[in-house]
Amino acid sequence: SRPAHCPPDVEQLGRSTWTFLHTTAAYYPTRPTPLQRANMLNLLHSLPTLYPCGHCGEHLGKEMKTNPPDVSGREGLGRWLCERHDEVNVRLGKERFGCGEERLRERWRDGPGDGSCD
Ligand code: FAD
């Protein structure tokens, strides 16, 4: 991989962005206020035009038209985001992550039960 002082390439930018989005979803309230829902919608809707990888944003924009964001609560948002990420995974020839609630909670919030991330 490139030296750490280099500007991010598409892969690094993607890893950082997914980390931010999945972590934010993992801490999104189970019962968000109307303001929290509206702000999350704004955040997600801004990505297709602002994400600094043009074709990535375009793909996401199309995906979001057929699958509108679910900002109803932590579980729905986590699953929605995971499914969008899995669509990119499949398009890039990678394996699906699988969007079960427990798997997402372990990866992005609690860590594995063996305590290796505590
Ligand atoms: P990443 O895919 O970045 O994943 C990081 C970690 O997230 C993984 O190690 C895994 O633990 C976890 N993870 C994987 N899948 C899921 C999931 N479904 N749900 C929850 N957690 C998961 N790259 C392109 O080349 N072309 C594109 O069109 C493109 N579009 C993108 C659109 C968006 C909105 C974003 C944020 C990124 C996009 N990328 C695109 C970048 C691409 O998705 C990857 O981030 C990049 O290829 C690096 O991949 P990686 O294998 O290191 O892991």
Backbone and ligand atoms as CSV (ligand in chain L), in Angstrom:
chain,resi,resn,atom,element,x,y,z
A,1,SER,N,N,0.843,-1.202,0.000
A,1,SER,CA,C,0.000,0.000,0.000
A,1,SER,C,C,0.880,1.254,0.000
A,2,ARG,N,N,0.292,2.389,-0.316
A,2,ARG,CA,C,1.055,3.637,-0.432
A,2,ARG,C,C,1.434,4.175,0.944
A,3,PRO,N,N,2.494,4.992,0.986
A,3,PRO,CA,C,2.892,5.589,2.277
A,3,PRO,C,C,1.747,6.378,2.907
A,4,ALA,N,N,1.757,6.428,4.235
A,4,ALA,CA,C,0.643,7.025,4.978
A,4,ALA,C,C,0.461,8.514,4.702
A,5,HIS,N,N,1.546,9.197,4.249
A,5,HIS,CA,C,1.399,10.652,4.044
A,5,HIS,C,C,0.785,10.990,2.688
A,6,CYS,N,N,0.516,9.986,1.863
A,6,CYS,CA,C,-0.084,10.238,0.544
A,6,CYS,C,C,-1.581,10.503,0.669
A,7,PRO,N,N,-2.135,11.298,-0.246
A,7,PRO,CA,C,-3.593,11.472,-0.264
A,7,PRO,C,C,-4.255,10.110,-0.450
A,8,PRO,N,N,-5.465,9.933,0.064
A,8,PRO,CA,C,-6.116,8.620,-0.032
A,8,PRO,C,C,-6.453,8.264,-1.474
A,9,ASP,N,N,-6.268,6.983,-1.811
A,9,ASP,CA,C,-6.773,6.496,-3.097
A,9,ASP,C,C,-8.200,5.989,-2.870
A,10,VAL,N,N,-8.813,5.464,-3.933
A,10,VAL,CA,C,-10.232,5.061,-3.840
A,10,VAL,C,C,-10.441,4.004,-2.746
A,11,GLU,N,N,-9.455,3.102,-2.581
A,11,GLU,CA,C,-9.592,2.038,-1.581
A,11,GLU,C,C,-9.529,2.603,-0.155
A,12,GLN,N,N,-8.522,3.440,0.100
A,12,GLN,CA,C,-8.378,4.019,1.453
A,12,GLN,C,C,-9.570,4.897,1.795
A,13,LEU,N,N,-9.979,5.709,0.824
A,13,LEU,CA,C,-11.133,6.577,1.038
A,13,LEU,C,C,-12.357,5.731,1.353
A,14,GLY,N,N,-12.512,4.632,0.609
A,14,GLY,CA,C,-13.661,3.744,0.828
A,14,GLY,C,C,-13.631,3.127,2.219
A,15,ARG,N,N,-12.468,2.590,2.629
A,15,ARG,CA,C,-12.376,1.969,3.962
A,15,ARG,C,C,-12.703,2.976,5.059
A,16,SER,N,N,-12.159,4.186,4.935
A,16,SER,CA,C,-12.419,5.211,5.959
A,16,SER,C,C,-13.890,5.611,5.986
A,17,THR,N,N,-14.459,5.740,4.797
A,17,THR,CA,C,-15.856,6.176,4.725
A,17,THR,C,C,-16.788,5.103,5.269
A,18,TRP,N,N,-16.532,3.845,4.887
A,18,TRP,CA,C,-17.377,2.762,5.428
A,18,TRP,C,C,-17.228,2.685,6.939
A,19,THR,N,N,-15.999,2.875,7.448
A,19,THR,CA,C,-15.783,2.847,8.902
A,19,THR,C,C,-16.639,3.913,9.579
A,20,PHE,N,N,-16.589,5.113,9.033
A,20,PHE,CA,C,-17.401,6.198,9.590
A,20,PHE,C,C,-18.897,5.865,9.514
A,21,LEU,N,N,-19.364,5.437,8.344
A,21,LEU,CA,C,-20.802,5.213,8.167
A,21,LEU,C,C,-21.314,4.050,9.026
A,22,HIS,N,N,-20.601,2.911,9.003
A,22,HIS,CA,C,-21.081,1.758,9.782
A,22,HIS,C,C,-21.008,2.036,11.287
A,23,THR,N,N,-19.952,2.760,11.699
A,23,THR,CA,C,-19.830,3.068,13.128
A,23,THR,C,C,-20.931,4.036,13.552
A,24,THR,N,N,-21.204,5.021,12.700
A,24,THR,CA,C,-22.278,5.967,13.004
A,24,THR,C,C,-23.612,5.236,13.086
A,25,ALA,N,N,-23.831,4.273,12.195
A,25,ALA,CA,C,-25.084,3.499,12.224
A,25,ALA,C,C,-25.162,2.644,13.490
A,26,ALA,N,N,-24.005,2.103,13.924
A,26,ALA,CA,C,-23.992,1.234,15.112
A,26,ALA,C,C,-24.314,2.009,16.385
A,27,TYR,N,N,-24.099,3.327,16.352
A,27,TYR,CA,C,-24.403,4.172,17.515
A,27,TYR,C,C,-25.632,5.054,17.288
A,28,TYR,N,N,-26.264,4.897,16.145
A,28,TYR,CA,C,-27.508,5.629,15.859
A,28,TYR,C,C,-28.563,5.152,16.869
A,29,PRO,N,N,-29.401,6.044,17.356
A,29,PRO,CA,C,-30.367,5.621,18.381
A,29,PRO,C,C,-31.320,4.539,17.873
A,30,THR,N,N,-31.769,3.699,18.796
A,30,THR,CA,C,-32.794,2.725,18.417
A,30,THR,C,C,-34.116,3.454,18.138
A,31,ARG,N,N,-34.301,4.577,18.845
A,31,ARG,CA,C,-35.492,5.405,18.580
A,31,ARG,C,C,-35.049,6.849,18.334
A,32,PRO,N,N,-34.617,7.150,17.095
A,32,PRO,CA,C,-34.112,8.497,16.792
A,32,PRO,C,C,-35.216,9.549,16.823
A,33,THR,N,N,-34.831,10.765,17.173
A,33,THR,CA,C,-35.763,11.887,17.127
A,33,THR,C,C,-35.965,12.279,15.656
A,34,PRO,N,N,-37.029,13.045,15.367
A,34,PRO,CA,C,-37.221,13.529,13.995
A,34,PRO,C,C,-35.999,14.284,13.477
A,35,LEU,N,N,-35.344,15.049,14.333
A,35,LEU,CA,C,-34.149,15.793,13.906
A,35,LEU,C,C,-33.008,14.842,13.551
A,36,GLN,N,N,-32.828,13.806,14.371
A,36,GLN,CA,C,-31.758,12.833,14.065
A,36,GLN,C,C,-32.043,12.109,12.751
A,37,ARG,N,N,-33.292,11.756,12.517
A,37,ARG,CA,C,-33.646,11.101,11.244
A,37,ARG,C,C,-33.378,12.029,10.057
A,38,ALA,N,N,-33.813,13.278,10.203
A,38,ALA,CA,C,-33.631,14.239,9.111
A,38,ALA,C,C,-32.149,14.465,8.835
A,39,ASN,N,N,-31.360,14.568,9.894
A,39,ASN,CA,C,-29.922,14.787,9.701
A,39,ASN,C,C,-29.257,13.578,9.053
A,40,MET,N,N,-29.662,12.373,9.450
A,40,MET,CA,C,-29.092,11.174,8.833
A,40,MET,C,C,-29.475,11.114,7.347
A,41,LEU,N,N,-30.723,11.453,7.039
A,41,LEU,CA,C,-31.144,11.468,5.633
A,41,LEU,C,C,-30.305,12.458,4.838
A,42,ASN,N,N,-30.077,13.643,5.418
A,42,ASN,CA,C,-29.259,14.657,4.735
A,42,ASN,C,C,-27.842,14.154,4.499
A,43,LEU,N,N,-27.273,13.507,5.520
A,43,LEU,CA,C,-25.917,12.971,5.394
A,43,LEU,C,C,-25.850,11.981,4.231
A,44,LEU,N,N,-26.798,11.053,4.195
A,44,LEU,CA,C,-26.767,10.003,3.160
A,44,LEU,C,C,-27.062,10.579,1.778
A,45,HIS,N,N,-28.055,11.480,1.720
A,45,HIS,CA,C,-28.423,12.054,0.418
A,45,HIS,C,C,-27.329,12.951,-0.152
A,46,SER,N,N,-26.437,13.434,0.722
A,46,SER,CA,C,-25.366,14.319,0.230
A,46,SER,C,C,-24.243,13.523,-0.439
A,47,LEU,N,N,-24.138,12.238,-0.138
A,47,LEU,CA,C,-23.005,11.460,-0.637
A,47,LEU,C,C,-22.933,11.358,-2.163
A,48,PRO,N,N,-24.049,11.069,-2.853
A,48,PRO,CA,C,-23.942,10.928,-4.314
A,48,PRO,C,C,-23.344,12.145,-5.013
A,49,THR,N,N,-23.585,13.343,-4.512
A,49,THR,CA,C,-23.027,14.522,-5.182
A,49,THR,C,C,-21.685,14.976,-4.598
A,50,LEU,N,N,-21.422,14.642,-3.315
A,50,LEU,CA,C,-20.209,15.166,-2.678
A,50,LEU,C,C,-19.080,14.156,-2.531
A,51,TYR,N,N,-19.382,12.873,-2.566
A,51,TYR,CA,C,-18.334,11.868,-2.322
A,51,TYR,C,C,-17.231,12.021,-3.364
A,52,PRO,N,N,-15.968,12.156,-2.879
A,52,PRO,CA,C,-14.889,12.486,-3.822
A,52,PRO,C,C,-14.358,11.310,-4.648
A,53,CYS,N,N,-15.251,10.431,-5.059
A,53,CYS,CA,C,-14.993,9.440,-6.108
A,53,CYS,C,C,-16.264,9.479,-6.938
A,54,GLY,N,N,-16.192,10.148,-8.073
A,54,GLY,CA,C,-17.385,10.448,-8.862
A,54,GLY,C,C,-18.213,9.235,-9.235
A,55,HIS,N,N,-17.552,8.209,-9.813
A,55,HIS,CA,C,-18.354,7.058,-10.260
A,55,HIS,C,C,-18.918,6.278,-9.073
A,56,CYS,N,N,-18.204,6.310,-7.925
A,56,CYS,CA,C,-18.733,5.650,-6.717
A,56,CYS,C,C,-20.035,6.337,-6.287
A,57,GLY,N,N,-19.991,7.676,-6.249
A,57,GLY,CA,C,-21.169,8.439,-5.862
A,57,GLY,C,C,-22.338,8.204,-6.804
A,58,GLU,N,N,-22.019,8.128,-8.094
A,58,GLU,CA,C,-23.071,7.887,-9.085
A,58,GLU,C,C,-23.761,6.552,-8.852
A,59,HIS,N,N,-22.949,5.509,-8.627
A,59,HIS,CA,C,-23.517,4.188,-8.334
A,59,HIS,C,C,-24.427,4.262,-7.112
A,60,LEU,N,N,-23.912,4.902,-6.056
A,60,LEU,CA,C,-24.690,4.984,-4.819
A,60,LEU,C,C,-26.002,5.734,-5.054
A,61,GLY,N,N,-25.943,6.808,-5.833
A,61,GLY,CA,C,-27.150,7.581,-6.129
A,61,GLY,C,C,-28.224,6.727,-6.794
A,62,LYS,N,N,-27.802,5.894,-7.747
A,62,LYS,CA,C,-28.754,5.009,-8.421
A,62,LYS,C,C,-29.333,3.992,-7.446
A,63,GLU,N,N,-28.450,3.418,-6.615
A,63,GLU,CA,C,-28.881,2.452,-5.593
A,63,GLU,C,C,-29.918,3.080,-4.659
A,64,MET,N,N,-29.657,4.337,-4.273
A,64,MET,CA,C,-30.538,4.986,-3.309
A,64,MET,C,C,-31.893,5.308,-3.902
A,65,LYS,N,N,-31.948,5.417,-5.254
A,65,LYS,CA,C,-33.255,5.666,-5.880
A,65,LYS,C,C,-34.135,4.429,-5.797
A,66,THR,N,N,-33.540,3.238,-6.003
A,66,THR,CA,C,-34.349,2.008,-5.926
A,66,THR,C,C,-34.499,1.519,-4.489
A,67,ASN,N,N,-33.516,1.838,-3.639
A,67,ASN,CA,C,-33.575,1.429,-2.224
A,67,ASN,C,C,-33.368,2.640,-1.330
A,68,PRO,N,N,-34.436,3.389,-1.054
A,68,PRO,CA,C,-34.296,4.605,-0.227
A,68,PRO,C,C,-33.774,4.266,1.175
A,69,PRO,N,N,-32.963,5.160,1.759
A,69,PRO,CA,C,-32.408,4.917,3.090
A,69,PRO,C,C,-33.487,4.647,4.137
A,70,ASP,N,N,-33.195,3.712,5.026
A,70,ASP,CA,C,-34.068,3.432,6.166
A,70,ASP,C,C,-33.431,4.074,7.392
A,71,VAL,N,N,-33.984,5.201,7.817
A,71,VAL,CA,C,-33.419,5.918,8.963
A,71,VAL,C,C,-34.315,5.761,10.199
A,72,SER,N,N,-35.171,4.736,10.176
A,72,SER,CA,C,-36.161,4.560,11.244
A,72,SER,C,C,-35.528,4.222,12.591
A,73,GLY,N,N,-34.337,3.619,12.561
A,73,GLY,CA,C,-33.684,3.252,13.814
A,73,GLY,C,C,-32.411,2.485,13.528
A,74,ARG,N,N,-31.663,2.159,14.597
A,74,ARG,CA,C,-30.344,1.537,14.450
A,74,ARG,C,C,-30.372,0.276,13.593
A,75,GLU,N,N,-31.327,-0.593,13.865
A,75,GLU,CA,C,-31.342,-1.877,13.155
A,75,GLU,C,C,-31.577,-1.685,11.657
A,76,GLY,N,N,-32.591,-0.882,11.330
A,76,GLY,CA,C,-32.914,-0.644,9.932
A,76,GLY,C,C,-31.807,0.072,9.188
A,77,LEU,N,N,-31.217,1.061,9.835
A,77,LEU,CA,C,-30.135,1.818,9.189
A,77,LEU,C,C,-28.909,0.931,8.974
A,78,GLY,N,N,-28.566,0.148,9.995
A,78,GLY,CA,C,-27.415,-0.747,9.882
A,78,GLY,C,C,-27.591,-1.732,8.739
A,79,ARG,N,N,-28.784,-2.303,8.636
A,79,ARG,CA,C,-29.042,-3.270,7.574
A,79,ARG,C,C,-29.009,-2.587,6.203
A,80,TRP,N,N,-29.643,-1.417,6.109
A,80,TRP,CA,C,-29.679,-0.697,4.828
A,80,TRP,C,C,-28.257,-0.399,4.339
A,81,LEU,N,N,-27.442,0.097,5.255
A,81,LEU,CA,C,-26.071,0.469,4.902
A,81,LEU,C,C,-25.265,-0.763,4.503
A,82,CYS,N,N,-25.434,-1.827,5.255
A,82,CYS,CA,C,-24.736,-3.083,4.974
A,82,CYS,C,C,-25.121,-3.601,3.586
A,83,GLU,N,N,-26.392,-3.487,3.251
A,83,GLU,CA,C,-26.834,-3.966,1.932
A,83,GLU,C,C,-26.233,-3.136,0.804
A,84,ARG,N,N,-26.131,-1.811,1.013
A,84,ARG,CA,C,-25.507,-0.965,-0.015
A,84,ARG,C,C,-24.024,-1.333,-0.155
A,85,HIS,N,N,-23.368,-1.557,0.983
A,85,HIS,CA,C,-21.950,-1.937,0.952
A,85,HIS,C,C,-21.796,-3.292,0.262
A,86,ASP,N,N,-22.706,-4.219,0.558
A,86,ASP,CA,C,-22.626,-5.532,-0.090
A,86,ASP,C,C,-22.850,-5.426,-1.605
A,87,GLU,N,N,-23.661,-4.475,-2.031
A,87,GLU,CA,C,-23.833,-4.284,-3.477
A,87,GLU,C,C,-22.510,-3.865,-4.117
A,88,VAL,N,N,-21.773,-2.992,-3.423
A,88,VAL,CA,C,-20.457,-2.599,-3.935
A,88,VAL,C,C,-19.521,-3.814,-3.901
A,89,ASN,N,N,-19.549,-4.561,-2.787
A,89,ASN,CA,C,-18.706,-5.756,-2.683
A,89,ASN,C,C,-18.928,-6.687,-3.879
A,90,VAL,N,N,-20.179,-6.951,-4.191
A,90,VAL,CA,C,-20.506,-7.863,-5.293
A,90,VAL,C,C,-20.026,-7.279,-6.622
A,91,ARG,N,N,-20.261,-6.003,-6.817
A,91,ARG,CA,C,-19.842,-5.348,-8.053
A,91,ARG,C,C,-18.332,-5.424,-8.244
A,92,LEU,N,N,-17.590,-5.387,-7.124
A,92,LEU,CA,C,-16.126,-5.441,-7.197
A,92,LEU,C,C,-15.604,-6.879,-7.138
A,93,GLY,N,N,-16.518,-7.854,-7.149
A,93,GLY,CA,C,-16.095,-9.261,-7.134
A,93,GLY,C,C,-15.652,-9.747,-5.763
A,94,LYS,N,N,-16.075,-9.047,-4.686
A,94,LYS,CA,C,-15.732,-9.483,-3.323
A,94,LYS,C,C,-16.891,-10.269,-2.730
A,95,GLU,N,N,-16.610,-10.925,-1.606
A,95,GLU,CA,C,-17.668,-11.669,-0.921
A,95,GLU,C,C,-18.619,-10.727,-0.219
A,96,ARG,N,N,-19.879,-11.170,-0.111
A,96,ARG,CA,C,-20.839,-10.440,0.705
A,96,ARG,C,C,-20.455,-10.565,2.159
A,97,PHE,N,N,-20.736,-9.513,2.931
A,97,PHE,CA,C,-20.459,-9.523,4.364
A,97,PHE,C,C,-21.561,-10.285,5.092
A,98,GLY,N,N,-22.813,-10.076,4.662
A,98,GLY,CA,C,-23.966,-10.653,5.356
A,98,GLY,C,C,-24.441,-9.678,6.414
A,99,CYS,N,N,-25.722,-9.366,6.384
A,99,CYS,CA,C,-26.200,-8.214,7.151
A,99,CYS,C,C,-27.023,-8.551,8.389
A,100,GLY,N,N,-26.676,-9.636,9.083
A,100,GLY,CA,C,-27.360,-9.946,10.342
A,100,GLY,C,C,-27.014,-8.916,11.414
A,101,GLU,N,N,-27.984,-8.672,12.280
A,101,GLU,CA,C,-27.815,-7.647,13.319
A,101,GLU,C,C,-26.615,-7.958,14.216
A,102,GLU,N,N,-26.471,-9.224,14.611
A,102,GLU,CA,C,-25.383,-9.600,15.519
A,102,GLU,C,C,-24.004,-9.400,14.891
A,103,ARG,N,N,-23.915,-9.814,13.613
A,103,ARG,CA,C,-22.640,-9.667,12.894
A,103,ARG,C,C,-22.238,-8.199,12.825
A,104,LEU,N,N,-23.214,-7.345,12.544
A,104,LEU,CA,C,-22.932,-5.909,12.445
A,104,LEU,C,C,-22.542,-5.330,13.801
A,105,ARG,N,N,-23.250,-5.764,14.839
A,105,ARG,CA,C,-22.953,-5.230,16.168
A,105,ARG,C,C,-21.545,-5.653,16.591
A,106,GLU,N,N,-21.193,-6.889,16.323
A,106,GLU,CA,C,-19.867,-7.370,16.704
A,106,GLU,C,C,-18.763,-6.619,15.951
A,107,ARG,N,N,-18.959,-6.437,14.630
A,107,ARG,CA,C,-17.912,-5.801,13.820
A,107,ARG,C,C,-17.756,-4.319,14.126
A,108,TRP,N,N,-18.891,-3.633,14.344
A,108,TRP,CA,C,-18.826,-2.170,14.392
A,108,TRP,C,C,-19.121,-1.540,15.734
A,109,ARG,N,N,-19.396,-2.386,16.762
A,109,ARG,CA,C,-19.730,-1.776,18.051
A,109,ARG,C,C,-19.144,-2.526,19.244
A,110,ASP,N,N,-19.450,-3.804,19.372
A,110,ASP,CA,C,-19.083,-4.529,20.597
A,110,ASP,C,C,-17.778,-5.304,20.499
A,111,GLY,N,N,-17.360,-5.672,19.280
A,111,GLY,CA,C,-16.192,-6.545,19.145
A,111,GLY,C,C,-16.591,-7.986,19.448
A,112,PRO,N,N,-15.697,-8.938,19.128
A,112,PRO,CA,C,-16.013,-10.354,19.326
A,112,PRO,C,C,-16.073,-10.751,20.800
A,113,GLY,N,N,-16.796,-11.829,21.065
A,113,GLY,CA,C,-17.012,-12.294,22.432
A,113,GLY,C,C,-15.758,-12.770,23.128
A,114,ASP,N,N,-14.684,-13.065,22.375
A,114,ASP,CA,C,-13.454,-13.571,22.998
A,114,ASP,C,C,-12.621,-12.467,23.658
A,115,GLY,N,N,-13.116,-11.230,23.585
A,115,GLY,CA,C,-12.447,-10.119,24.272
A,115,GLY,C,C,-11.201,-9.599,23.577
A,116,SER,N,N,-10.916,-10.107,22.362
A,116,SER,CA,C,-9.661,-9.743,21.690
A,116,SER,C,C,-9.612,-8.269,21.281
A,117,CYS,N,N,-10.737,-7.593,21.328
A,117,CYS,CA,C,-10.751,-6.165,20.956
A,117,CYS,C,C,-11.020,-5.261,22.151
A,118,ASP,N,N,-11.074,-5.830,23.350
A,118,ASP,CA,C,-11.404,-5.011,24.516
A,118,ASP,C,C,-10.225,-4.123,24.937
L,1,FAD,P1,P,-14.115,-2.277,2.520
L,1,FAD,O1,O,-15.085,-2.721,1.482
L,1,FAD,O2,O,-13.717,-0.842,2.536
L,1,FAD,O3,O,-14.729,-2.663,3.943
L,1,FAD,C1,C,-14.079,-2.312,5.169
L,1,FAD,C2,C,-14.492,-3.309,6.228
L,1,FAD,O4,O,-15.899,-3.252,6.403
L,1,FAD,C3,C,-14.225,-4.758,5.860
L,1,FAD,O5,O,-12.951,-5.145,6.229
L,1,FAD,C4,C,-15.286,-5.523,6.626
L,1,FAD,O6,O,-14.870,-5.837,7.937
L,1,FAD,C5,C,-16.429,-4.535,6.711
L,1,FAD,N1,N,-17.498,-4.793,5.745
L,1,FAD,C6,C,-17.397,-5.273,4.481
L,1,FAD,N2,N,-18.602,-5.325,3.900
L,1,FAD,C7,C,-19.470,-4.877,4.807
L,1,FAD,C8,C,-20.884,-4.709,4.797
L,1,FAD,N3,N,-21.630,-5.014,3.713
L,1,FAD,N4,N,-21.479,-4.227,5.899
L,1,FAD,C9,C,-20.748,-3.925,7.008
L,1,FAD,N5,N,-19.416,-4.051,7.081
L,1,FAD,C10,C,-18.785,-4.533,5.983
L,1,FAD,N6,N,-14.705,1.255,-4.963
L,1,FAD,C11,C,-14.659,1.019,-6.291
L,1,FAD,O7,O,-13.638,0.540,-6.791
L,1,FAD,N7,N,-15.729,1.295,-7.108
L,1,FAD,C12,C,-16.880,1.831,-6.593
L,1,FAD,O8,O,-17.841,2.082,-7.342
L,1,FAD,C13,C,-16.945,2.100,-5.206
L,1,FAD,N8,N,-18.046,2.660,-4.661
L,1,FAD,C14,C,-18.047,3.004,-3.354
L,1,FAD,C15,C,-19.145,3.666,-2.819
L,1,FAD,C16,C,-19.157,4.088,-1.511
L,1,FAD,C17,C,-20.361,4.837,-0.965
L,1,FAD,C18,C,-18.037,3.834,-0.679
L,1,FAD,C19,C,-18.026,4.318,0.750
L,1,FAD,C20,C,-16.942,3.159,-1.193
L,1,FAD,C21,C,-16.918,2.733,-2.522
L,1,FAD,N9,N,-15.834,2.068,-3.075
L,1,FAD,C22,C,-15.805,1.792,-4.413
L,1,FAD,C23,C,-14.707,1.597,-2.205
L,1,FAD,C24,C,-14.909,0.115,-1.816
L,1,FAD,O9,O,-16.215,-0.111,-1.306
L,1,FAD,C25,C,-13.920,-0.340,-0.737
L,1,FAD,O10,O,-13.980,0.543,0.354
L,1,FAD,C26,C,-12.476,-0.446,-1.196
L,1,FAD,O11,O,-12.407,-1.268,-2.351
L,1,FAD,C27,C,-11.586,-1.064,-0.094
L,1,FAD,O12,O,-12.100,-2.360,0.188
L,1,FAD,P2,P,-11.662,-3.277,1.387
L,1,FAD,O13,O,-11.694,-4.675,0.862
L,1,FAD,O14,O,-10.440,-2.796,2.033
L,1,FAD,O15,O,-12.841,-3.191,2.487
